[in-house]
Amino acid sequence: MDIKPLEKEKISYSELEELEKECPSQEKEKKNGISSLDDEKDIISKNILSDIHQYDVIIIGGGLTGLRAALQVSNAQLKVAIISKVHPLRSHSVAAQGGMNASLANVPGENETVDNWKIHAYDTVKGSDYLADQDAVEIMCREAPSTVIELEHMGTAWSRLENGKIAQRPFGGAGFPRTCYAADRTGHNALHTLYEQVISIDIPIYEDFFVTSLVTENEYCVGCTALEIRTGKVHGFQASAVLMATGGFGRLFNSSTNALINTGDGQSLALNAGVSLKDMEFIQFHPTTLYGTNILITEGARGEGGILINKNGERFVENYAPNSLDLAPRDVVARTIDIEIAEGRGFKGGYVHLDLRHLGEELIKERLPGIRQISIDFAGVDPINEPIPIQPGQHYSMGGIDADKDGKTSLKGFYAAGECACISVHGANRLGGNSLLETVVFGRLVGDAIIEEISKGPNKEQENLEPLKKAITKIDSKLKNILSRKTSENQFKIKESLNKTMSSKFGIFRDRVVMEKGILEIEEIKKKLSQVKIDNKELALNQAIIRLLELEYLVQLAETVAFAAMKREESRGSHARTDYPSRDDKKFLKHTLTSLQNKKISVSYKPVVLGMFKPQERVY
Ligand SMILES: Cc1cc2nc3c(=O)[nH]c(=O)nc-3n(C[C@H](O)[C@H](O)[C@H](O)COP(=O)(O)OP(=O)(O)OC[C@H]3O[C@@H](n4cnc5c(N)ncnc54)[C@H](O)[C@@H]3O)c2cc1C
């Protein structure tokens, strides 16, 4: 889509120069001999100084969360724009396979029991190992049925039952067949639906714009800066509210189901703007990713009846989760697979089998066509005739930007939702199908919270362009500095060692001694990061510089994961410590907060919001 910033909202290069002249701090800087913008005549600087765009609301991220929020605020006649580092349809939401949870009760449970939102909330809180905030869970589960219907009305083609109702399949940790799906391409379907809606009402989309900083003034978020990848220019975006919807940070790990773009930019940008991250130690490892490539094999495959088998032909999950079997929650199943492999009951190379053969050709073709194709294309295995080789892989980031149920953060005017946020509906372990739900429910509701806040009146901080101009200059010199380095470190090797460190030291099982080594390794990686050399000196279309900025974000997040994990001396959900194997509600029924204090990561805690469900031992 063409970029169409509204002409009247755009400040031209020459106007910006005029403003620079009026700026007294510039004069002072000149006298002190510090170079000012006017003095900087080199090519990079000219490329960088560009437009400032003004909106009521800026949404960073064009995935399900960002698109849904954009529709909401646009419907309230607010001027909104979306910024995305890739075309919105390449956002990682497009890859979601299995489905979206909602207690529609279209398929009865055992003994003809009927689902409802409270049972959904209970399953979610239990699945979270009681770390989810129950006020947020309640909202999500109550809103789920109307959210699925709303998507249907917008055009999402859900799979149907024979009676014409929206189809639902069982997913892990759920007491009912609750997951609504569009074959095994649910995210693809939903994302296209919302994108169509967004372009039909001409919401401006700045695509291939890479956000480089949040801009703050007097404890207010007043906008952000973004590098236009195509031209190499840095733009400024000024707004009364900024919503971060940038997705997860799975690419911190070696074997991940996540897209290469999932580098946690939003979480790191928030951290640098003074906002805490919450529960970063809770990383989800999905039990079934294709051996070797780690492409996701949806939980829907087990939902349809697929079973896990070790090299001895045993259905091993029954030894660990006798009631829920293969449909126990992900943390439980991922650990069982890891144990089977570690104890020598996996296949050579480190995998087990997911067997779908008994489901039959017709069902596989109808409900799992994408999974069949992935298995054929990437493993040379047709699941109609052969079992699929699978191993656990990193999949989801439960932690993220500390936000309340309205998406509000500690920084005024700055909101977060979707996977980059921790509104805390997933706690220590997310149930499959709850994340797509979260994106659309909170995309809408956080949109409402923003509308309400803006309706209270103009925000004075927004009238001052100075902070934005300073931020543009700062990014300008940062990029210049990087390009002028005479050092020699290779960023791709650094990324590789970061991934190895995180997977081997902060993976499914953790302990103090190993994590201590990991922290030292991250320290070393950090040192090397400032020595990275980039050969391409052009800013336009310079993918190497984008990758480096992403790597900087990842390294910072690695530290938050490491420190948070080290300090949580218990096992809860996806955080399994061999040196502290039990859950410890007395000491750790609380959220971890990581923040930046004097450029160092500091860890603190805050209480979990309890409610309808009292913490109990989790048995499946
Ligand atoms: C393979 C796979 C399958 C999944 N299947 C399911 C499922 O079946 N059910 C379920 O509930 N969940 C599923 N999930 C999880 C779910 O898909 C994601 O959590 C969810 O889609 C995230 O949506 P989002 O809107 O938060 O972010 P995303 O869809 O990841 O979008 C992030 C956006 O932020 C933008 N962005 C990031 N950084 C920057 C930057 N610096 N500057 C500008 N823009 C930026 C990106 O361009 C992108 O547009 C799956 C996840 C994976 C990996």
The ligand as a MOL file (V3000), in Angstrom:
LIG
                    3D

  0  0  0     0  0            999 V3000
M  V30 BEGIN CTAB
M  V30 COUNTS 53 58 0 0 0
M  V30 BEGIN ATOM
M  V30 1 C 3.8620 -20.7290 14.1670 0
M  V30 2 C 2.9200 -20.1450 15.1600 0
M  V30 3 C 1.6270 -20.6140 15.2420 0
M  V30 4 C 0.7390 -20.0810 16.1680 0
M  V30 5 N -0.5370 -20.5810 16.2460 0
M  V30 6 C -1.3870 -20.0600 17.1550 0
M  V30 7 C -2.7160 -20.5530 17.2550 0
M  V30 8 O -3.1360 -21.4400 16.5130 0
M  V30 9 N -3.5270 -20.0110 18.1920 0
M  V30 10 C -3.1210 -19.0270 19.0300 0
M  V30 11 O -3.8910 -18.5710 19.8620 0
M  V30 12 N -1.8590 -18.5260 18.9320 0
M  V30 13 C -0.9950 -19.0130 18.0140 0
M  V30 14 N 0.2730 -18.5140 17.9340 0
M  V30 15 C 0.6220 -17.3020 18.6950 0
M  V30 16 C 0.0400 -16.0830 17.9810 0
M  V30 17 O 0.0190 -16.3000 16.6000 0
M  V30 18 C 0.8370 -14.8080 18.2530 0
M  V30 19 O 1.0590 -14.6740 19.6210 0
M  V30 20 C 0.0720 -13.5920 17.7860 0
M  V30 21 O -0.3210 -13.7400 16.4410 0
M  V30 22 C 0.8880 -12.3230 17.9500 0
M  V30 23 O 0.2000 -11.2570 17.3630 0
M  V30 24 P 0.6740 -9.7500 17.5830 0
M  V30 25 O -0.3430 -8.8950 16.9370 0
M  V30 26 O 0.9440 -9.5210 19.0220 0
M  V30 27 O 2.0730 -9.6400 16.8390 0
M  V30 28 P 2.5760 -10.0900 15.3860 0
M  V30 29 O 1.5400 -10.7340 14.5550 0
M  V30 30 O 3.8420 -10.8450 15.6240 0
M  V30 31 O 2.9010 -8.7030 14.7130 0
M  V30 32 C 3.9880 -7.9010 15.1300 0
M  V30 33 C 4.0300 -6.6640 14.2620 0
M  V30 34 O 4.9760 -5.7390 14.8020 0
M  V30 35 C 5.7630 -5.2070 13.7720 0
M  V30 36 N 7.0560 -4.7960 14.3390 0
M  V30 37 C 7.8760 -5.4930 15.1580 0
M  V30 38 N 8.9610 -4.7580 15.4560 0
M  V30 39 C 8.8310 -3.5820 14.8290 0
M  V30 40 C 9.6280 -2.4110 14.7270 0
M  V30 41 N 10.8090 -2.2920 15.3390 0
M  V30 42 N 9.1820 -1.3970 13.9720 0
M  V30 43 C 8.0040 -1.4940 13.3050 0
M  V30 44 N 7.2150 -2.5710 13.3650 0
M  V30 45 C 7.6210 -3.5980 14.1170 0
M  V30 46 C 5.8600 -6.3250 12.7500 0
M  V30 47 O 6.1340 -5.8050 11.4710 0
M  V30 48 C 4.4510 -6.9080 12.8250 0
M  V30 49 O 3.5910 -6.1940 11.9870 0
M  V30 50 C 1.1680 -19.0620 17.0270 0
M  V30 51 C 2.4770 -18.5850 16.9530 0
M  V30 52 C 3.3430 -19.1430 16.0560 0
M  V30 53 C 4.7510 -18.6610 16.0600 0
M  V30 END ATOM
M  V30 BEGIN BOND
M  V30 1 1 1 2
M  V30 2 1 2 3
M  V30 3 2 2 52
M  V30 4 2 3 4
M  V30 5 1 4 5
M  V30 6 1 4 50
M  V30 7 2 5 6
M  V30 8 1 6 7
M  V30 9 1 6 13
M  V30 10 2 7 8
M  V30 11 1 7 9
M  V30 12 1 9 10
M  V30 13 2 10 11
M  V30 14 1 10 12
M  V30 15 2 12 13
M  V30 16 1 13 14
M  V30 17 1 14 15
M  V30 18 1 14 50
M  V30 19 1 15 16
M  V30 20 1 16 17
M  V30 21 1 16 18
M  V30 22 1 18 19
M  V30 23 1 18 20
M  V30 24 1 20 21
M  V30 25 1 20 22
M  V30 26 1 22 23
M  V30 27 1 23 24
M  V30 28 2 24 25
M  V30 29 1 24 26
M  V30 30 1 24 27
M  V30 31 1 27 28
M  V30 32 2 28 29
M  V30 33 1 28 30
M  V30 34 1 28 31
M  V30 35 1 31 32
M  V30 36 1 32 33
M  V30 37 1 33 34
M  V30 38 1 33 48
M  V30 39 1 34 35
M  V30 40 1 35 36
M  V30 41 1 35 46
M  V30 42 1 36 37
M  V30 43 1 36 45
M  V30 44 2 37 38
M  V30 45 1 38 39
M  V30 46 1 39 40
M  V30 47 2 39 45
M  V30 48 1 40 41
M  V30 49 2 40 42
M  V30 50 1 42 43
M  V30 51 2 43 44
M  V30 52 1 44 45
M  V30 53 1 46 47
M  V30 54 1 46 48
M  V30 55 1 48 49
M  V30 56 2 50 51
M  V30 57 1 51 52
M  V30 58 1 52 53
M  V30 END BOND
M  V30 END CTAB
M  END
